[in-house]
């Protein structure tokens, strides 16, 4: 089953963590949409921060998959690091 990841993320110096953990995330998810390319990742930029969740989910729905996992990227990075 293909699972798409939809997330919001406002990095505050966490880009190196994200880059380090990206291969793990790419193994787990068919496509990654994060609101803020690599072949299975979409970055969406929006001036209105409050619309980030909605737009990340909207983009993830447009990509065929079995399921969508919505999560805050900060939390996901922590979970992957401490697995």
N, CA, C and O atoms as a Tinker XYZ file with bonds, in Angstrom:
   332  protein
     1  N      0.847000   -1.174000    0.000000    73     2
     2  CA     0.000000    0.000000    0.000000    64     1     3
     3  C      0.895000    1.241000    0.000000    63     2     4     5
     4  O      1.865000    1.319000    0.754000    81     3
     5  N      0.563000    2.187000   -0.836000    73     3     6
     6  CA     1.307000    3.443000   -0.925000    64     5     7
     7  C      0.690000    4.460000    0.033000    63     6     8     9
     8  O     -0.518000    4.694000    0.021000    81     7
     9  N      1.532000    5.050000    0.850000    73     7    10
    10  CA     1.077000    6.066000    1.788000    64     9    11
    11  C      1.781000    7.372000    1.455000    63    10    12    13
    12  O      3.007000    7.413000    1.353000    81    11
    13  N      1.015000    8.432000    1.288000    73    11    14
    14  CA     1.576000    9.758000    1.080000    64    13    15
    15  C      1.686000   10.469000    2.421000    63    14    16    17
    16  O      0.815000   10.339000    3.280000    81    15
    17  N      2.765000   11.221000    2.587000    73    15    18
    18  CA     2.958000   12.016000    3.791000    64    17    19
    19  C      2.588000   13.457000    3.481000    63    18    20    21
    20  O      3.110000   14.046000    2.534000    81    19
    21  N      1.694000   14.024000    4.273000    73    19    22
    22  CA     1.343000   15.445000    4.176000    64    21    23
    23  C      1.750000   16.080000    5.493000    63    22    24    25
    24  O      1.384000   15.591000    6.562000    81    23
    25  N      2.505000   17.167000    5.419000    73    23    26
    26  CA     2.970000   17.779000    6.658000    64    25    27
    27  C      3.090000   19.284000    6.518000    63    26    28    29
    28  O      3.168000   19.829000    5.417000    81    27
    29  N      3.102000   19.928000    7.654000    73    27    30
    30  CA     3.450000   21.336000    7.709000    64    29    31
    31  C      4.773000   21.416000    8.455000    63    30    32    33
    32  O      5.063000   20.592000    9.323000    81    31
    33  N      5.576000   22.425000    8.103000    73    31    34
    34  CA     6.881000   22.533000    8.741000    64    33    35
    35  C      7.400000   23.937000    8.587000    63    34    36    37
    36  O      7.442000   24.483000    7.484000    81    35
    37  N      7.785000   24.503000    9.672000    73    35    38
    38  CA     8.404000   25.818000    9.686000    64    37    39
    39  C      9.774000   25.652000   10.329000    63    38    40    41
    40  O      9.936000   25.885000   11.527000    81    39
    41  N     10.767000   25.245000    9.523000    73    39    42
    42  CA    12.080000   24.895000   10.084000    64    41    43
    43  C     12.753000   26.077000   10.770000    63    42    44    45
    44  O     12.776000   27.203000   10.272000    81    43
    45  N     13.282000   25.768000   11.906000    73    43    46
    46  CA    14.037000   26.755000   12.675000    64    45    47
    47  C     15.419000   26.151000   12.929000    63    46    48    49
    48  O     15.748000   25.756000   14.047000    81    47
    49  N     16.215000   26.091000   11.861000    73    47    50
    50  CA    17.545000   25.508000   11.975000    64    49    51
    51  C     17.553000   23.992000   11.937000    63    50    52    53
    52  O     18.556000   23.373000   12.291000    81    51
    53  N     16.447000   23.377000   11.513000    73    51    54
    54  CA    16.324000   21.914000   11.522000    64    53    55
    55  C     16.573000   21.265000   10.172000    63    54    56    57
    56  O     16.420000   20.051000   10.038000    81    55
    57  N     16.949000   22.036000    9.183000    73    55    58
    58  CA    17.160000   21.464000    7.850000    64    57    59
    59  C     18.203000   20.349000    7.850000    63    58    60    61
    60  O     17.988000   19.345000    7.171000    81    59
    61  N     19.318000   20.464000    8.568000    73    59    62
    62  CA    20.274000   19.348000    8.586000    64    61    63
    63  C     19.664000   18.046000    9.121000    63    62    64    65
    64  O     19.970000   16.970000    8.607000    81    63
    65  N     18.800000   18.131000   10.150000    73    63    66
    66  CA    18.099000   16.933000   10.653000    64    65    67
    67  C     17.227000   16.335000    9.566000    63    66    68    69
    68  O     17.217000   15.123000    9.354000    81    67
    69  N     16.498000   17.197000    8.885000    73    67    70
    70  CA    15.605000   16.741000    7.822000    64    69    71
    71  C     16.395000   16.044000    6.715000    63    70    72    73
    72  O     16.005000   14.968000    6.262000    81    71
    73  N     17.490000   16.643000    6.281000    73    71    74
    74  CA    18.308000   16.059000    5.208000    64    73    75
    75  C     18.857000   14.703000    5.646000    63    74    76    77
    76  O     18.892000   13.765000    4.850000    81    75
    77  N     19.283000   14.594000    6.894000    73    75    78
    78  CA    19.823000   13.342000    7.400000    64    77    79
    79  C     18.755000   12.240000    7.441000    63    78    80    81
    80  O     19.051000   11.080000    7.154000    81    79
    81  N     17.530000   12.597000    7.793000    73    79    82
    82  CA    16.454000   11.613000    7.944000    64    81    83
    83  C     15.642000   11.402000    6.669000    63    82    84    85
    84  O     14.804000   10.502000    6.624000    81    83
    85  N     15.866000   12.194000    5.655000    73    83    86
    86  CA    15.094000   12.101000    4.417000    64    85    87
    87  C     15.122000   10.702000    3.799000    63    86    88    89
    88  O     14.065000   10.230000    3.379000    81    87
    89  N     16.255000   10.014000    3.717000    73    87    90
    90  CA    16.230000    8.659000    3.142000    64    89    91
    91  C     15.299000    7.701000    3.887000    63    90    92    93
    92  O     14.664000    6.848000    3.267000    81    91
    93  N     15.215000    7.834000    5.204000    73    91    94
    94  CA    14.302000    6.994000    5.989000    64    93    95
    95  C     12.854000    7.316000    5.626000    63    94    96    97
    96  O     12.041000    6.409000    5.444000    81    95
    97  N     12.531000    8.603000    5.522000    73    95    98
    98  CA    11.170000    9.005000    5.165000    64    97    99
    99  C     10.813000    8.549000    3.757000    63    98   100   101
   100  O      9.683000    8.129000    3.510000    81    99
   101  N     11.761000    8.628000    2.834000    73    99   102
   102  CA    11.493000    8.217000    1.448000    64   101   103
   103  C     11.243000    6.713000    1.346000    63   102   104   105
   104  O     10.512000    6.265000    0.462000    81   103
   105  N     11.842000    5.937000    2.239000    73   103   106
   106  CA    11.576000    4.493000    2.263000    64   105   107
   107  C     10.153000    4.198000    2.711000    63   106   108   109
   108  O      9.537000    3.239000    2.247000    81   107
   109  N      9.635000    5.017000    3.608000    73   107   110
   110  CA     8.336000    4.755000    4.231000    64   109   111
   111  C      7.148000    5.297000    3.450000    63   110   112   113
   112  O      6.051000    4.742000    3.524000    81   111
   113  N      7.361000    6.388000    2.695000    73   111   114
   114  CA     6.246000    7.067000    2.043000    64   113   115
   115  C      6.415000    7.070000    0.537000    63   114   116   117
   116  O      7.526000    7.201000    0.023000    81   115
   117  N      5.297000    6.922000   -0.166000    73   115   118
   118  CA     5.313000    6.963000   -1.619000    64   117   119
   119  C      5.584000    8.358000   -2.149000    63   118   120   121
   120  O      6.236000    8.515000   -3.181000    81   119
   121  N      5.095000    9.364000   -1.460000    73   119   122
   122  CA     5.277000   10.755000   -1.863000    64   121   123
   123  C      5.214000   11.608000   -0.607000    63   122   124   125
   124  O      4.458000   11.309000    0.316000    81   123
   125  N      6.000000   12.658000   -0.575000    73   123   126
   126  CA     6.039000   13.552000    0.580000    64   125   127
   127  C      5.638000   14.947000    0.127000    63   126   128   129
   128  O      6.245000   15.516000   -0.781000    81   127
   129  N      4.610000   15.492000    0.767000    73   127   130
   130  CA     4.196000   16.869000    0.508000    64   129   131
   131  C      4.384000   17.620000    1.813000    63   130   132   133
   132  O      3.740000   17.310000    2.815000    81   131
   133  N      5.257000   18.598000    1.800000    73   131   134
   134  CA     5.426000   19.401000    3.002000    64   133   135
   135  C      5.266000   20.864000    2.671000    63   134   136   137
   136  O      5.744000   21.341000    1.642000    81   135
   137  N      4.597000   21.563000    3.542000    73   135   138
   138  CA     4.341000   22.968000    3.312000    64   137   139
   139  C      5.505000   23.787000    3.822000    63   138   140   141
   140  O      5.673000   23.827000    5.041000    81   139
   141  N      6.166000   24.316000    3.180000    73   139   142
   142  CA     7.241000   25.308000    3.455000    64   141   143
   143  C      7.294000   26.429000    2.548000    63   142   144
   144  O      8.149000   27.302000    2.694000    81   143
   145  N     13.391000   19.837000   -6.130000    73   146
   146  CA    12.644000   18.652000   -5.746000    64   145   147
   147  C     13.406000   17.401000   -6.122000    63   146   148   149
   148  O     14.079000   17.018000   -7.079000    81   147
   149  N     13.018000   16.943000   -4.981000    73   147   150
   150  CA    13.500000   15.620000   -5.280000    64   149   151
   151  C     12.336000   14.848000   -5.876000    63   150   152   153
   152  O     11.202000   15.325000   -5.855000    81   151
   153  N     12.602000   13.666000   -6.404000    73   151   154
   154  CA    11.611000   12.981000   -7.224000    64   153   155
   155  C     10.321000   12.589000   -6.502000    63   154   156   157
   156  O      9.291000   12.443000   -7.161000    81   155
   157  N     10.330000   12.416000   -5.201000    73   155   158
   158  CA     9.064000   12.077000   -4.548000    64   157   159
   159  C      8.735000   13.058000   -3.423000    63   158   160   161
   160  O      8.212000   12.673000   -2.377000    81   159
   161  N      9.050000   14.327000   -3.658000    73   159   162
   162  CA     8.759000   15.351000   -2.640000    64   161   163
   163  C      8.270000   16.622000   -3.299000    63   162   164   165
   164  O      8.782000   17.034000   -4.339000    81   163
   165  N      7.278000   17.236000   -2.689000    73   163   166
   166  CA     6.752000   18.503000   -3.171000    64   165   167
   167  C      6.821000   19.510000   -2.041000    63   166   168   169
   168  O      6.308000   19.258000   -0.951000    81   167
   169  N      7.450000   20.647000   -2.290000    73   167   170
   170  CA     7.460000   21.737000   -1.324000    64   169   171
   171  C      6.461000   22.781000   -1.798000    63   170   172   173
   172  O      6.474000   23.167000   -2.967000    81   171
   173  N      5.612000   23.232000   -0.917000    73   171   174
   174  CA     4.627000   24.245000   -1.239000    64   173   175
   175  C      4.943000   25.486000   -0.411000    63   174   176   177
   176  O      5.127000   25.399000    0.803000    81   175
   177  N      5.003000   26.609000   -1.054000    73   175   178
   178  CA     5.277000   27.859000   -0.365000    64   177   179
   179  C      4.002000   28.695000   -0.373000    63   178   180   181
   180  O      3.350000   28.843000   -1.407000    81   179
   181  N      3.657000   29.234000    0.780000    73   179   182
   182  CA     2.438000   30.021000    0.903000    64   181   183
   183  C      2.692000   31.133000    1.914000    63   182   184   185
   184  O      3.300000   30.899000    2.958000    81   183
   185  N      2.237000   32.321000    1.612000    73   183   186
   186  CA     2.417000   33.446000    2.515000    64   185   187
   187  C      1.518000   33.375000    3.748000    63   186   188   189
   188  O      1.826000   33.971000    4.780000    81   187
   189  N      0.411000   32.648000    3.641000    73   187   190
   190  CA    -0.542000   32.571000    4.746000    64   189   191
   191  C     -0.333000   31.275000    5.516000    63   190   192   193
   192  O     -0.833000   30.219000    5.130000    81   191
   193  N      0.402000   31.372000    6.594000    73   191   194
   194  CA     0.778000   30.199000    7.381000    64   193   195
   195  C     -0.431000   29.382000    7.843000    63   194   196   197
   196  O     -0.356000   28.156000    7.923000    81   195
   197  N     -1.521000   30.042000    8.141000    73   195   198
   198  CA    -2.693000   29.326000    8.657000    64   197   199
   199  C     -3.329000   28.402000    7.622000    63   198   200   201
   200  O     -4.107000   27.521000    7.987000    81   199
   201  N     -3.017000   28.583000    6.344000    73   199   202
   202  CA    -3.567000   27.713000    5.297000    64   201   203
   203  C     -2.668000   26.520000    4.990000    63   202   204   205
   204  O     -3.003000   25.701000    4.134000    81   203
   205  N     -1.540000   26.412000    5.673000    73   203   206
   206  CA    -0.563000   25.364000    5.381000    64   205   207
   207  C     -1.114000   23.952000    5.461000    63   206   208   209
   208  O     -0.879000   23.143000    4.564000    81   207
   209  N     -1.850000   23.646000    6.533000    73   207   210
   210  CA    -2.400000   22.295000    6.685000    64   209   211
   211  C     -3.343000   21.953000    5.542000    63   210   212   213
   212  O     -3.257000   20.882000    4.942000    81   211
   213  N     -4.229000   22.870000    5.259000    73   211   214
   214  CA    -5.201000   22.655000    4.196000    64   213   215
   215  C     -4.508000   22.406000    2.849000    63   214   216   217
   216  O     -4.856000   21.469000    2.130000    81   215
   217  N     -3.536000   23.242000    2.518000    73   215   218
   218  CA    -2.876000   23.112000    1.227000    64   217   219
   219  C     -2.004000   21.867000    1.141000    63   218   220   221
   220  O     -1.922000   21.259000    0.074000    81   219
   221  N     -1.347000   21.466000    2.237000    73   219   222
   222  CA    -0.557000   20.231000    2.236000    64   221   223
   223  C     -1.460000   19.026000    1.991000    63   222   224   225
   224  O     -1.120000   18.139000    1.209000    81   223
   225  N     -2.603000   18.996000    2.657000    73   223   226
   226  CA    -3.550000   17.892000    2.435000    64   225   227
   227  C     -4.126000   17.920000    1.027000    63   226   228   229
   228  O     -4.283000   16.875000    0.395000    81   227
   229  N     -4.438000   19.104000    0.539000    73   227   230
   230  CA    -4.981000   19.235000   -0.808000    64   229   231
   231  C     -4.005000   18.668000   -1.841000    63   230   232   233
   232  O     -4.414000   17.930000   -2.736000    81   231
   233  N     -2.717000   19.008000   -1.725000    73   231   234
   234  CA    -1.714000   18.497000   -2.659000    64   233   235
   235  C     -1.544000   16.989000   -2.511000    63   234   236   237
   236  O     -1.414000   16.284000   -3.511000    81   235
   237  N     -1.545000   16.485000   -1.275000    73   235   238
   238  CA    -1.386000   15.046000   -1.051000    64   237   239
   239  C     -2.551000   14.255000   -1.642000    63   238   240   241
   240  O     -2.360000   13.144000   -2.137000    81   239
   241  N     -3.745000   14.819000   -1.590000    73   239   242
   242  CA    -4.928000   14.151000   -2.156000    64   241   243
   243  C     -4.816000   14.042000   -3.671000    63   242   244   245
   244  O     -5.331000   13.093000   -4.261000    81   243
   245  N     -4.152000   14.996000   -4.304000    73   243   246
   246  CA    -4.010000   14.993000   -5.761000    64   245   247
   247  C     -3.092000   13.871000   -6.255000    63   246   248   249
   248  O     -3.138000   13.516000   -7.433000    81   247
   249  N     -2.268000   13.314000   -5.380000    73   247   250
   250  CA    -1.313000   12.271000   -5.748000    64   249   251
   251  C     -1.921000   10.917000   -5.398000    63   250   252   253
   252  O     -2.262000   10.693000   -4.236000    81   251
   253  N     -2.070000   10.002000   -6.365000    73   251   254
   254  CA    -2.692000    8.709000   -6.090000    64   253   255
   255  C     -1.964000    7.952000   -4.970000    63   254   256   257
   256  O     -0.738000    7.839000   -4.974000    81   255
   257  N     -2.738000    7.444000   -4.024000    73   255   258
   258  CA    -2.174000    6.644000   -2.938000    64   257   259
   259  C     -3.281000    5.866000   -2.260000    63   258   260   261
   260  O     -4.464000    6.098000   -2.509000    81   259
   261  N     -2.886000    4.940000   -1.398000    73   259   262
   262  CA    -3.859000    4.198000   -0.614000    64   261   263
   263  C     -4.314000    4.979000    0.606000    63   262   264   265
   264  O     -5.462000    4.868000    1.036000    81   263
   265  N     -3.399000    5.775000    1.162000    73   263   266
   266  CA    -3.682000    6.522000    2.391000    64   265   267
   267  C     -2.833000    7.781000    2.449000    63   266   268   269
   268  O     -1.863000    7.934000    1.708000    81   267
   269  N     -3.223000    8.679000    3.349000    73   267   270
   270  CA    -2.442000    9.884000    3.620000    64   269   271
   271  C     -2.160000    9.925000    5.112000    63   270   272   273
   272  O     -3.064000    9.743000    5.928000    81   271
   273  N     -0.915000   10.163000    5.464000    73   271   274
   274  CA    -0.516000   10.348000    6.858000    64   273   275
   275  C     -0.211000   11.826000    7.032000    63   274   276   277
   276  O      0.727000   12.345000    6.428000    81   275
   277  N     -0.999000   12.506000    7.855000    73   275   278
   278  CA    -0.754000   13.921000    8.127000    64   277   279
   279  C     -0.055000   14.035000    9.469000    63   278   280   281
   280  O     -0.495000   13.445000   10.456000    81   279
   281  N      1.042000   14.798000    9.508000    73   279   282
   282  CA     1.789000   14.958000   10.749000    64   281   283
   283  C      2.577000   16.263000   10.691000    63   282   284   285
   284  O      2.918000   16.746000    9.611000    81   283
   285  N      2.856000   16.818000   11.839000    73   283   286
   286  CA     3.744000   17.964000   11.939000    64   285   287
   287  C      5.168000   17.445000   11.730000    63   286   288   289
   288  O      5.566000   16.483000   12.387000    81   287
   289  N      5.941000   18.055000   10.835000    73   287   290
   290  CA     7.262000   17.552000   10.486000    64   289   291
   291  C      8.205000   17.520000   11.685000    63   290   292   293
   292  O      9.006000   16.593000   11.806000    81   291
   293  N      8.130000   18.511000   12.576000    73   291   294
   294  CA     8.981000   18.502000   13.770000    64   293   295
   295  C      8.750000   17.231000   14.587000    63   294   296   297
   296  O      9.704000   16.592000   15.032000    81   295
   297  N      7.496000   16.871000   14.780000    73   295   298
   298  CA     7.167000   15.665000   15.534000    64   297   299
   299  C      7.662000   14.415000   14.810000    63   298   300   301
   300  O      8.215000   13.511000   15.436000    81   299
   301  N      7.466000   14.365000   13.508000    73   299   302
   302  CA     7.888000   13.198000   12.743000    64   301   303
   303  C      9.404000   13.004000   12.795000    63   302   304   305
   304  O      9.880000   11.880000   12.947000    81   303
   305  N     10.157000   14.088000   12.669000    73   303   306
   306  CA    11.612000   13.982000   12.750000    64   305   307
   307  C     12.036000   13.433000   14.119000    63   306   308   309
   308  O     12.942000   12.604000   14.206000    81   307
   309  N     11.388000   13.892000   15.166000    73   307   310
   310  CA    11.683000   13.392000   16.507000    64   309   311
   311  C     11.375000   11.903000   16.615000    63   310   312   313
   312  O     12.179000   11.141000   17.153000    81   311
   313  N     10.221000   11.485000   16.110000    73   311   314
   314  CA     9.835000   10.071000   16.184000    64   313   315
   315  C     10.816000    9.187000   15.423000    63   314   316   317
   316  O     11.186000    8.112000   15.895000    81   315
   317  N     11.237000    9.643000   14.242000    73   315   318
   318  CA    12.185000    8.860000   13.447000    64   317   319
   319  C     13.537000    8.774000   14.159000    63   318   320   321
   320  O     14.170000    7.718000   14.157000    81   319
   321  N     13.973000    9.856000   14.756000    73   319   322
   322  CA    15.254000    9.858000   15.473000    64   321   323
   323  C     15.256000    8.947000   16.685000    63   322   324   325
   324  O     16.292000    8.375000   17.024000    81   323
   325  N     14.122000    8.801000   17.341000    73   323   326
   326  CA    14.072000    8.045000   18.589000    64   325   327
   327  C     13.467000    6.654000   18.424000    63   326   328   329
   328  O     13.183000    5.991000   19.421000    81   327
   329  N     13.268000    6.207000   17.212000    73   327   330
   330  CA    12.645000    4.888000   16.985000    64   329   331
   331  C     13.451000    3.759000   17.546000    63   330   332
   332  O     13.054000    2.599000   17.432000    81   331
